[in-house]
């Protein structure tokens, strides 16, 4: 049975118990039927007790199943992230984390340079000819 069917089944059980409880409450209020209200109070309590036990059992069982599924899907998602992760998204993620740290009053671990600061840094620390050659080869390999 798939998840939606399980959740729908527990919904139907609870709906059925709701209907039964409403019926018992109507019988309890019936004045001219000669029925004792105390009897219905006991049965209402039993219905609610069994509903609670059944829901508890279902929730505990489904929680374990959901946690297993969460772990399985998280592992799959990590594989997708490895494939789809690009450097722009990495910078955005780091920037979001650093912004969060800043709002919490924590010290930043990474500092992003403005365009002007980046250019000044590149002038101060020019790339060696070896690095420039490697980057050129990488770009040609990506285009080819």
Secondary structure, DSSP 8 states (H G I E B T S, - for coil): --HHHHHHHHHHHHHHHHHHHHHHHHHHH-STT---HHHHHHHHHHHHHHHHHHHHHHHHHHHHHHHHHHHHHHHHHHHHHHHH--HHHHHHHHHHHHHHHHHTT---S-----HHHHHHHHHHT---HHHHHHHHHHHHHHH-
